[in-house]
């Protein structure tokens, strides 16, 4: 998710930044910093792959990890 997508989703759901922070159990500064591109998206850094709409809806999957011997 990009900062712009986060702002758009909040707007569609009529959520304020404090309401999103509360619902996500995050600090308000985390939401503010993310929406201002001050924080990296940790989901992608952790190996998450966001899957686009493919007829069955969008989704998320995890990238396969390399075998330990080759890391």
N, C-alpha and C positions, 0 to 999 in steps of 0.2 A: 504494500500500500504506500502510495506517495503522500506527501503532506497535502497536496491539492485534493487528492481523493478523500483524505480524512476530513478536510474542511467541507467538501461537497457532501459527504455522508452525514456529517453533523447537521448541515443545513437541511438536507432532506428529512432528517429525523427530528428537526427542530430542537437540537440539543445545544446547550451552551458548553463551553470548554469545562467549566466546573462540574456540570452534570455528567459529561463524558468521563472525566477523571474519576468521579464518584462511582459511576457504573462499572468502569474498568478496574477499579481499585488501584488507581495510579495517582501519583501526585499531580497537582495542577501544572507544575512546572514541566513535567514530562510531556503533557499534551501541548502546552504552549511551545516548548522547545522543538518538539517534533514538527508541529505545523509551521514553524519558522525555519525548518531545515537545519536545526542545530543538533539534532540527534540522528544517528544512523538507524536504519530499520534492522533490528536485531533478528527478526524472523528470517529474512533472507540470509543474513550472516550465519545463522544457525543451520542453514540448509533447507529452509522452506521454499517451495516453488509454488507460486500462485498460478492456477490453471484458469485460462479464460473460458468463457461460455462455450460449450461444445455440444449443445443439444440437451444435456442433462444438468445444466447449471454450472456456475463457476465453482472452483474448489481449491484445495490446498493439498500438496503432497510433500514428502520429504525426499531430498536428493539422496541417492544411494551413496553410502560411504565407501571409500576405497578400503581394500583389505589392509589389516594392520602392517603387514610386511612391506607394502609399497608406500606407506605414508611417511 
